Amino acid sequence: MEALRVASIGLGWWGGVLATKAEDAGIDLVSCFARTEETRDEFAAQHNARSAATLDDVLNDPDVEAVLLATPHSTHADLAVEAANAGKHVFCDKPFTLTVAEAKRAIAAAEAAGVVLQVGHNRRRQPANRRLKQMIEKDDLGMVHYAEANLSYPKGLNPRGGWRGDPAESPAGGMTGLGVHMADTLNYLLGRPARVAAFSRRLIGVGALDDVTTATIEFEDGPLAFLATSMVIPDIARTAVWGTKGSAANELDGERFTFQPSGEKDRVPQDIETLDTVKDELEEFARNVRSGDHPETGGPEALEAVVVLEGIVESAAKGNIVDLNEVRARE
């Protein structure tokens, strides 16, 4: 397969990770753009790419087939639309957008242009989450009643400046950058979410973002789930599912898997593989561009995570239970 030729837009910490993983995946990084000339020149030298002086230079470059977006969250929709209108395929970091209306606009542009749109919800790809899904589908856990997901870290104790510390870019604190990973994973495991009730608080007062956010989600097929994230507590990266026959858990961000049969008190560790999930999703992106196949986390799938995120933000702000069908219907 001919190597996909991409340009990186947004060259900060995660933009650098995406670029390196793309190269590991056999993708050719041919161009890059950021607003600061020094930043893009340094990035271009590091990745042996061209430094584009303007965004238009990237979008009008016939050598660029696709773009990798790792820019502030609020810019994703506009950039995805501009790239699609220029005929470029789009890989967008999560969260896809901050609102359902923005997500729909980007999805419509990609569909109209006939380009691949993929969003970086990589954690569902962990073999441990794949096993959870398989166990649910095979009825190994019985009727699923409840799930928990938590992605937290203490980096908020030393808050970053810039857009990542701006509440407008990260409403509901860590839920936007961290918890949305787990919202997508819960959707993957349990199906379409129906209602959400959430709380979000700034307790410590370090930085401008809320430092703890929790949500209870009701799914259309019946199960309930608890979703949490904090930016000031020791690391947690855990997804667990409980059913009438047993429970299973992905712990340590996919590095450990446990199973507890009904009637037993102990969770028994099981062997589990690990996977470079970012490289894996970028390999899929390149294949999809060549084949025209729909990505696992394309626009419609990413939209469902945005539905949950927007519902959480609204519930936490208003103190009410949010009907997610009402959120889905927003234009």
C-alpha positions as CSV (number, residue, x, y, z in Angstrom):
1,M,0.0,0.0,0.0
2,E,1.3,3.4,-0.9
3,A,2.2,5.4,2.2
4,L,-0.4,8.1,3.1
5,R,1.0,11.6,3.0
6,V,-0.2,13.8,5.8
7,A,0.3,17.3,7.4
8,S,0.3,17.9,11.1
9,I,-1.8,20.9,12.2
10,G,-1.2,21.8,15.9
11,L,2.4,21.1,16.9
12,G,2.3,21.0,20.7
13,W,2.9,18.0,23.0
14,W,0.2,15.8,21.5
15,G,0.8,16.9,18.0
16,G,4.3,15.6,18.4
17,V,3.1,12.3,19.7
18,L,0.7,11.9,16.8
19,A,3.4,12.7,14.3
20,T,5.8,10.2,15.8
21,K,3.1,7.5,15.9
22,A,2.1,8.3,12.4
23,E,5.7,7.7,11.2
24,D,5.8,4.5,13.2
25,A,2.6,3.5,11.3
26,G,4.3,4.0,8.0
27,I,2.6,7.3,7.2
28,D,4.7,10.1,5.5
29,L,4.6,13.4,7.4
30,V,5.2,15.9,4.6
31,S,4.1,19.2,6.0
32,C,3.2,20.9,9.2
33,F,1.6,24.1,10.4
34,A,1.3,26.1,13.6
35,R,0.8,29.8,14.1
36,T,4.3,30.4,15.5
37,E,7.1,30.2,12.9
38,E,9.7,29.0,15.4
39,T,7.5,26.1,16.5
40,R,6.7,24.9,13.0
41,D,10.3,25.3,11.8
42,E,11.6,23.2,14.7
43,F,8.8,20.6,14.2
44,A,9.6,20.4,10.5
45,A,13.3,19.9,11.1
46,Q,12.5,17.2,13.7
47,H,10.2,15.3,11.3
48,N,11.9,16.1,8.0
49,A,8.8,17.9,6.8
50,R,8.0,21.2,5.1
51,S,7.1,24.1,7.3
52,A,3.9,25.7,5.9
53,A,3.7,29.4,6.4
54,T,-0.1,29.4,6.4
55,L,-3.0,27.0,6.8
56,D,-3.9,27.6,3.2
57,D,-0.5,26.5,2.2
58,V,-1.3,23.1,3.7
59,L,-4.8,22.9,2.3
60,N,-3.7,23.8,-1.2
61,D,-0.7,21.5,-1.2
62,P,-1.4,18.7,-3.7
63,D,1.1,16.5,-2.0
64,V,-0.9,16.5,1.3
65,E,-3.6,13.8,1.3
66,A,-4.8,14.1,4.9
67,V,-4.3,16.2,8.0
68,L,-3.7,15.3,11.7
69,L,-5.5,17.8,13.9
70,A,-4.1,18.3,17.4
71,T,-5.3,21.9,18.0
72,P,-7.4,23.5,20.7
73,H,-10.7,21.7,21.1
74,S,-12.9,24.6,20.0
75,T,-11.0,24.8,16.6
76,H,-11.7,21.2,15.6
77,A,-14.9,21.7,13.7
78,D,-13.8,24.7,11.7
79,L,-10.5,23.0,10.7
80,A,-12.2,19.7,9.9
81,V,-14.6,21.6,7.6
82,E,-11.9,23.5,5.9
83,A,-9.8,20.4,5.4
84,A,-12.8,18.4,4.0
85,N,-13.7,21.3,1.7
86,A,-10.1,21.2,0.4
87,G,-10.5,17.4,-0.3
88,K,-8.2,16.4,2.6
89,H,-9.0,13.4,4.8
90,V,-9.1,14.2,8.5
91,F,-7.8,12.5,11.6
92,C,-8.9,14.6,14.6
93,D,-7.8,14.3,18.2
94,K,-10.5,13.8,20.8
95,P,-12.7,15.4,21.9
96,F,-14.0,15.6,18.4
97,T,-15.9,18.8,19.2
98,L,-17.3,20.5,22.3
99,T,-20.9,20.5,21.0
100,V,-23.2,18.3,19.0
101,A,-23.9,21.1,16.5
102,E,-20.2,21.5,15.7
103,A,-19.8,17.7,15.3
104,K,-22.7,17.5,12.9
105,R,-21.3,20.4,10.8
106,A,-17.9,18.6,10.5
107,I,-19.5,15.3,9.7
108,A,-21.7,16.8,7.0
109,A,-18.6,18.5,5.4
110,A,-16.7,15.2,5.3
111,E,-19.6,13.3,3.9
112,A,-20.2,16.0,1.2
113,A,-16.5,15.9,0.2
114,G,-16.3,12.1,0.3
115,V,-13.3,12.1,2.7
116,V,-12.5,9.9,5.6
117,L,-13.1,11.5,9.0
118,Q,-11.7,9.6,12.0
119,V,-11.5,10.7,15.7
120,G,-8.8,9.5,18.1
121,H,-10.8,7.5,20.6
122,N,-8.0,5.0,21.0
123,R,-8.7,3.4,24.4
124,R,-11.5,1.2,23.2
125,R,-8.8,-0.5,21.1
126,Q,-7.0,-1.8,24.2
127,P,-7.1,-5.7,24.1
128,A,-8.6,-5.5,27.7
129,N,-11.5,-3.5,26.4
130,R,-11.9,-5.8,23.4
131,R,-12.2,-8.7,25.9
132,L,-14.8,-6.9,27.9
133,K,-16.8,-6.4,24.8
134,Q,-16.4,-10.0,23.8
135,M,-17.4,-11.2,27.3
136,I,-20.6,-9.0,27.1
137,E,-21.5,-10.3,23.7
138,K,-20.9,-14.0,24.6
139,D,-23.0,-13.6,27.8
140,D,-20.0,-14.5,29.9
141,L,-21.0,-11.8,32.4
142,G,-24.7,-12.5,32.2
143,M,-27.1,-9.6,32.1
144,V,-25.0,-6.5,32.4
145,H,-26.4,-4.1,35.1
146,Y,-23.6,-1.7,35.9
147,A,-20.2,-0.4,34.7
148,E,-17.6,2.0,36.0
149,A,-15.0,4.0,34.2
150,N,-12.4,6.4,35.6
151,L,-9.4,8.1,34.0
152,S,-7.6,10.5,36.4
153,Y,-4.2,11.9,37.0
154,P,-2.6,14.5,39.3
155,K,-1.2,16.8,36.7
156,G,-3.8,19.4,37.7
157,L,-1.7,20.0,40.8
158,N,0.8,21.7,38.5
159,P,-1.6,23.2,36.0
160,R,-0.5,24.0,32.5
161,G,-0.9,27.4,31.0
162,G,-2.3,28.2,27.6
163,W,-5.5,26.8,26.1
164,R,-5.4,23.5,28.0
165,G,-6.0,25.4,31.2
166,D,-8.9,27.4,29.8
167,P,-12.4,26.4,31.1
168,A,-13.8,27.4,27.7
169,E,-11.6,24.7,26.1
170,S,-12.1,22.2,28.9
171,P,-15.6,22.5,30.3
172,A,-16.3,20.1,33.2
173,G,-12.5,20.0,33.9
174,G,-10.8,16.7,33.1
175,M,-14.0,15.3,31.5
176,T,-13.2,17.0,28.2
177,G,-9.6,15.8,27.8
178,L,-9.7,12.6,29.9
179,G,-13.2,11.4,30.7
180,V,-14.3,11.6,27.1
181,H,-12.0,8.7,26.4
182,M,-14.0,6.6,28.9
183,A,-17.4,7.9,27.7
184,D,-16.5,6.5,24.2
185,T,-15.4,3.2,25.8
186,L,-18.7,3.0,27.8
187,N,-20.6,3.6,24.6
188,Y,-18.6,0.9,22.8
189,L,-19.4,-1.6,25.6
190,L,-23.0,-0.7,26.5
191,G,-24.5,0.9,23.5
192,R,-26.5,4.2,23.1
193,P,-26.6,6.4,26.2
194,A,-30.0,7.8,27.1
195,R,-29.7,10.1,30.1
196,V,-27.0,11.7,32.3
197,A,-26.7,13.4,35.6
198,A,-23.4,15.0,36.5
199,F,-21.5,17.1,39.1
200,S,-18.3,19.0,38.5
201,R,-16.3,20.9,41.2
202,R,-13.2,23.0,41.6
203,L,-12.2,22.0,45.2
204,I,-8.5,22.7,45.5
205,G,-8.5,25.9,43.5
206,V,-5.3,25.3,41.7
207,G,-5.7,26.5,38.2
208,A,-8.9,27.5,36.5
209,L,-10.4,24.1,35.7
210,D,-12.7,21.9,37.8
211,D,-10.6,19.3,39.4
212,V,-13.2,16.5,39.9
213,T,-16.2,15.5,37.7
214,T,-18.6,12.6,38.1
215,A,-21.6,11.4,36.0
216,T,-24.2,8.7,36.1
217,I,-25.2,7.5,32.7
218,E,-28.3,5.5,31.9
219,F,-28.1,3.4,28.7
220,E,-31.0,2.7,26.4
221,D,-30.5,-1.1,26.8
222,G,-30.8,-0.8,30.6
223,P,-27.4,-0.7,32.3
224,L,-26.3,2.2,34.4
225,A,-22.7,3.4,34.5
226,F,-20.6,5.7,36.7
227,L,-18.0,7.9,34.9
228,A,-15.4,9.9,36.9
229,T,-12.3,11.9,36.3
230,S,-10.1,14.0,38.5
231,M,-7.0,16.1,37.8
232,V,-5.6,16.1,41.3
233,I,-5.6,12.5,42.5
234,P,-3.2,9.6,41.9
235,D,-3.4,7.9,38.5
236,I,-6.5,5.8,37.7
237,A,-7.2,4.2,34.3
238,R,-9.9,1.6,34.9
239,T,-13.0,0.3,33.2
240,A,-15.1,-2.4,34.9
241,V,-18.4,-4.2,34.0
242,W,-20.7,-6.1,36.4
243,G,-23.3,-8.7,35.3
244,T,-25.4,-11.4,36.8
245,K,-22.8,-14.1,36.1
246,G,-19.7,-12.1,37.1
247,S,-17.6,-9.0,36.7
248,A,-14.5,-8.1,34.7
249,A,-12.2,-5.2,34.8
250,N,-9.6,-3.5,32.6
251,E,-7.1,-1.9,35.0
252,L,-3.8,0.0,34.8
253,D,-4.8,1.4,31.4
254,G,-5.1,-2.0,29.7
255,E,-2.1,-3.6,31.4
256,R,-4.1,-5.8,33.8
257,F,-7.3,-7.7,33.4
258,T,-9.4,-9.4,36.1
259,F,-12.4,-11.6,36.3
260,Q,-14.7,-12.4,39.3
261,P,-17.3,-15.1,38.8
262,S,-20.6,-14.7,40.6
263,G,-20.4,-16.2,44.1
264,E,-16.6,-15.6,44.3
265,K,-15.1,-12.9,46.5
266,D,-11.8,-12.5,44.7
267,R,-11.0,-11.0,41.3
268,V,-8.7,-13.4,39.4
269,P,-6.0,-11.9,37.1
270,Q,-6.0,-13.1,33.6
271,D,-3.3,-12.9,30.9
272,I,-3.9,-9.9,28.6
273,E,-2.0,-8.5,25.6
274,T,-1.2,-4.8,25.3
275,L,-1.2,-2.7,22.1
276,D,0.1,0.6,20.9
277,T,-3.4,2.0,20.4
278,V,-2.4,5.3,18.9
279,K,-0.3,3.6,16.2
280,D,-3.1,1.1,15.6
281,E,-5.7,3.8,15.0
282,L,-3.4,5.7,12.6
283,E,-2.7,2.4,10.7
284,E,-6.5,2.0,10.4
285,F,-6.8,5.7,9.2
286,A,-4.3,5.1,6.4
287,R,-6.0,1.9,5.3
288,N,-9.4,3.6,5.3
289,V,-8.2,6.4,3.2
290,R,-6.9,3.9,0.6
291,S,-10.0,1.6,0.8
292,G,-12.8,4.1,1.5
293,D,-14.0,2.0,4.5
294,H,-15.6,3.6,7.5
295,P,-13.4,4.0,10.6
296,E,-14.3,2.4,13.8
297,T,-14.5,5.8,15.4
298,G,-15.7,7.9,12.5
299,G,-18.0,10.9,12.8
300,P,-21.2,9.1,14.0
301,E,-19.3,7.2,16.7
302,A,-17.4,10.3,17.8
303,L,-20.7,12.2,17.9
304,E,-22.0,9.9,20.6
305,A,-19.1,10.8,22.8
306,V,-19.8,14.5,22.2
307,V,-23.5,13.8,23.1
308,V,-22.3,12.5,26.5
309,L,-19.8,15.3,27.0
310,E,-22.3,18.1,26.2
311,G,-24.9,16.4,28.4
312,I,-22.4,16.2,31.3
313,V,-21.5,19.9,30.9
314,E,-25.1,20.9,30.9
315,S,-26.1,18.7,33.8
316,A,-23.3,19.9,36.0
317,A,-24.1,23.6,35.2
318,K,-27.8,23.3,35.7
319,G,-28.1,20.6,38.3
320,N,-30.6,18.5,36.3
321,I,-30.9,15.2,34.6
322,V,-30.3,15.6,30.8
323,D,-32.2,13.7,28.2
324,L,-29.5,12.8,25.6
325,N,-32.0,12.5,22.8
326,E,-32.6,16.2,23.2
327,V,-28.8,16.8,23.0
328,R,-28.6,14.6,19.9
329,A,-31.2,16.6,18.1
330,R,-29.3,20.0,18.5
331,E,-28.3,21.7,15.3
